[in-house]
Amino acid sequence: MLNRAGMYPLDGMRIADIGCGSGGWLLEFLKWGADPEQLAGIDLMPDRLDQARRKLPMADLNAGNAAALPWESNSFDLVSQFVVFTSILDSGLKRAVANEMLRVLKPGGAVLWLDFRVDNPRNAQVRGIQKKEVRELFPDCKVTLEPVMLAPPITRLLASRAWVVAEVLHAFPLLRTHYAGLIRKPA
């Protein structure tokens, strides 16, 4: 998606990861051409953030709530979130986080999105988020979402035994549990 949008490789871009945890995606962004000094992240869990700081000492990493981001408006080319919104059960808090993401995103910038599109039947604290809600959270933005990831229980069952069957099942969008997407802020 980044490549199709002309945003890959990531060199020269300022990037913030919302819910950055121990820095896994920030490290991935380095592989995609990002500069370590241009990376930023925020997470609620200080112990996970400490791990990220050890891996990425040059990055701007903050402990805190994504509903009040510590950065200036219009300061990032790319803002990412990976399975953050489906863990936010309060609709007002979701709106506040989305507003903050848009606030720090430069005009013409993008949100890189990966999140559940279905509820997690084993975890009531994870609720899927549909396209309509994503569009409502990011009004006036161009929202592109694609269903990805074969349902994890099916993947766990088949991946090591029948990879070809798993690939065939992945062809059915109904069996994909997540949306990957790019949300473009108007220029």
C-alpha positions, 0 to 999 in steps of 0.5 A: 500500500505504501508503494502504491501511494508513492510513500515507499521507501520511507527515507526522509519521512518522519514517522510516529507509531501509536501503541509502539510497544517494544518497538517492533514496527519501528524496527521494521520501518528502519528496514523499509528505509526510515531514518532512526532520528525520524522515528517516534512512538507512544505507548501506555506501558513503560516497561515495553517502552523501555525495551523500545528505547534500548533498541532505538535510542535515537527515536523520540519515544514517549510513555502516555495516552494517544488521546494527547500526543506530545508532538506538534501539529502537522509534524509527521508524514506517516502515522501508524497503528497496529491493533490499537483501535480494536482495544479501545472500547470507548467510542469517545476515546477512539475519536480522541485518538483519531483526532490526535493522529490527524492533528500530528499528521502533515497535510497529504500524509497517511495513517498506516492501519492494521486492525481487527475487522471482527470481534475476538471471540476469546477476548471481549476486550477486542472488538472489530472495527468496520470500514464505516467506523474507520471512515467516520473516525477519519472524516474527509480522508481517503480511506483504503482498507483491504481484508488480510490475514486468514483467521488465526485459529485456521492458520494455527491449525493448517499452517504447519500441516497444509500450507496450500490449503491455508493459502486457498482459504486465504483467498476468501475475504470472509475468512480474513480477520483484519483490515490493512489500510492507508488513510490519506489526509487531504493535502 
